[in-house]
């Protein structure tokens, strides 16, 4: 996990600390003695892909600098129900106080990584890359996209600042696809990629003629996508988008698109069921 992702996690931890712990864990602090130390483990309660353990370590280390952390499963590794992800030792107070915050991080990120791996495996025999979207939990952009990469997929643009995406509203205001692309090219360096959203074959032709780097085939039928891919003929990269369910994935990949973007990887992911147990 790189420093930018961990820094984002530290900021989120501060918010989580304020809302969950606040002035202190009044249950734990009135029952558990400060000097008491225990060993705990994270245990998978279902099969999945591990992601976010460095964030959990950060949480517990913020609460106890003497934390001993012994990872059993690496980031991106498959875990089976009943297997231990990590074993760690710290003050009993820290283990109980930080449990929910740490698990919330790891369960969400592991859920994203697990869902991503399912989609990636579904099309592993095609020359196509699975992409995420900007449909992430606000504030969690770096962490959610980290989990997608951990699951084996590729990150799309990080935000509005690092790639041009010309969508229907931009096209309407600009007066068409061509003037929209031209307006961007006048002001942006060639290193910035330009993607254009299209919904018809006529729009695909316009985007191609305008010199788009990537043409999004948005909410098209599989048959129309196949026609669009032939029309583009590798003169631009192609991205399939819109209602990309696991059931439809292989037929879309078979059209020859370069990318398939899937919002559900992050916008409606199910957290992986993980629990913390005190073992000593």
N, C-alpha and C positions, 0 to 999 in steps of 0.2 A: 504494500500500500504506500503510494508516494506521499510526500509531505503536504501537498495541496489538499489531498483527500483527508488526511489526518487532521489538518488545520480546520477544515470544514466541520469535522466531527467534534473537535474541541469547542467550537462555537456552539454547536447544537447541544453539546453536553452542558454548557453553562445554562442554556435555556431549560433543558430537561431537569437540571439540578434545582433551579429556581421553582419550577412548577411541581416537582415531585418531592424534593427533600426540604426545600425552603429553609426554615430555621433549625431543622434537625429532625431525625427520625425518632419521634417521641415514644414509639413502641419499643424499638430496639434499644435505644439509649437508656431506658428505664428498667430493662431486663438483663441486658448483656454487659458484662464488665469490660472496660476499655482494653485491658491487657490480654483478654482471651483470644486465641488464634485457632482457626479451623481450616480444613482443606475442603474444597468444593470441586465439582465437575459440572460441565455442560454436557447434557445427554440428548441425543437426537431421539425424538418420539415418532419420527417418520423418516423415510428415505429422502435424500436430497443432495444438494451441493452446498458446501460450506463457504460463507463469505461474511466478513465483518469481525472476525476474531481480534484483529489489532485494535479495533474500536472498543471492544469489550475490555481488552487489557488496559487501554487508556482510561476507561471509566474507573476501574478498580484501583489503578495506580494513583489516580487523582484523590481517591479516598484513603489510600494507604501506600505510602512510598516504599514500604518494605515488601510489597507484593512479590510472590514467587509464581511465575507463569510458565506452564509446561504444555505447549501445544501438542495435541495428538493427531489432529487432522489439519493439513495445509489448506490455504485458500484455494478454492476451485476444486478441491478433492471431493469425491463422492462419499457420502456417509450413509450407513444403513441404520435403520431403527434399532435403538439400544446401544449404539456405539458412542464412545466419549469423544467430544470435540477438543476439549482442553481440560487440564487439571491445574488448580491454582490454590495458593495458600495466602491468607491475609488475616487481618483482625476480623473477628466474628462480626463485629459491627459493620465493617466495610462490606463484607460479603452479603449481609442482609440488606443493607441500605442501598447498595449499588445494583442489586440483583435485577430489578425491573427495568432500570434504564439500560443496563448492559444487554439484557435479553431482547428488549425492544429493538435495539440496533441490529443485533445478530439475526434475530428472527426475520426482520424485514429484508435485510440484505441477502440472507441465505434463501429466502423465498424468491427474490428476484433472480438470483443466480440459478436456482433450481428450475424455475419456469423457462429461463433463457436456454438452459441446456436441453430441455425437451424440444424446443423449436430448432435449435442448432442441429441436434441429432436427426431430426426429421428430414433435413435436406442435406445431410453430409455428403451424399453422393452426387450433388449438383454443384456447379461453379457459381454459387450465389452466396452473398453475405447477409446475415440477419443484422438489422440495425435497430437501435432504440429510437425514441423520440424525445421531445421536450415535455411530454406528459408525465412529469415527475412530481413527487411531493414537494411543495414549496420549501426551499431551504436545503433540500436533500439532493439537489441536482448532481453534485460531484459524487456523493455516496451511491445514489441509485445507478448512475452510469458506471461507477466502479464495479458494482455488483453485476451489471450486464456484461462487462468485459470479463469478469471472473467466471461467468457462466459460459463464456466462449464466443460471444457475439461482438459486434463492432459498434462503437459509438458514432452516432450521427453528430450534427453540430451541437456544441455545448450550449450555445445560446444565440441570441440575435446578433451577436457581435463578431462571430467568427466564420460565417458563411451567409451568402445571399440566398434567400428563399422567396421567390416571387410567386405569390398566391393570387387567388381570384380578386380579392379586394385591391391589391396593388395594380393588377392588370386593368381593372375597371377605371381606377383613378388616372392611370397613365395613358389610357386610350388604346390599349392593346398590348400584346406580348412583346412585339418588336420594340415599340417605344420604351417599354418598361426595362427591357434588357439594355437598350442603348443608353438610357439614363444612368444605369448602374455602371456600365463600362466607361462612361465618361469620367467617373469620380473614383472608381475603385481600382487598385492594382490588379494585374492579371493573375496574381497568385491567389486571389480570393475567388473561390468557385461560385458559379451562378447556377442555381437550380430553379426550374420553372415547373409549377404545378399544372397539369393538364388533365382534362376529363373526356376529351374527344380526339379523334384522329386528326381533325383539322387543327386543333390546338397543338398537337404533337408536331405537325408540319411547321407551324409558325415558330414554335420553340426551337426547332432544328435550324430553320432558316435564320433565326436571330442569333444563333451561336451559343445556345445554352450548353453548359458543361454536363449538367445532369437533368434529365427529364423525368419528372414524377408522373406515374400513371395512376391517377387517383380514382378509386372507386369504380374502376373499369371491370367489365366482365373478363373472364380469362381469355376468351376468344379475341376480344378487342386488344388486350395486352399483347397477345401473340402477334397480331397485325402491327401493333405499334413498334414492337421490337424489330420486326422485319423492316419496317419503314425507316427506323432510326439507323439500322445497319451498322452499329458500333461507332457512329459519328458522334455519339454522346453516351454517357452512362445512363442506365435506366433504373428507376426505383419504383417498385410496386408498393402501393399504400392503400389503406382503407379496408377494414373488416378482414384482416388477415388472420383467420382462425387456423388452428392446428390441422383441422380437417381439410382445409383448402390449400395448405401450404405447398404440397408437392406439385399440384397441378399448376400453381403459379410459378414455382421454380422452373418447371419444365418449359415455360414460355421463353426462357433464356434471359430473363432480367438479371441485372447485376446485383441489385439489392432488394430486400424486402424489409420494410420498416413496420414495426409492431408496437403500437402504443400500450397494449395490455401488459407488456413486460414490466412496466412500472406504474401505470395508472390504476390498475385494479388487481395487483398481485396479492396472493395469499401468503401470509407469513409462514415460514417453516416452523413446525412445532418443536421447540427445544425447551428443556427444563434445566434448572440448577438444583443440584443435590449436594448436601453436606455429607461427606464420607468419613470425616475424622474430626 
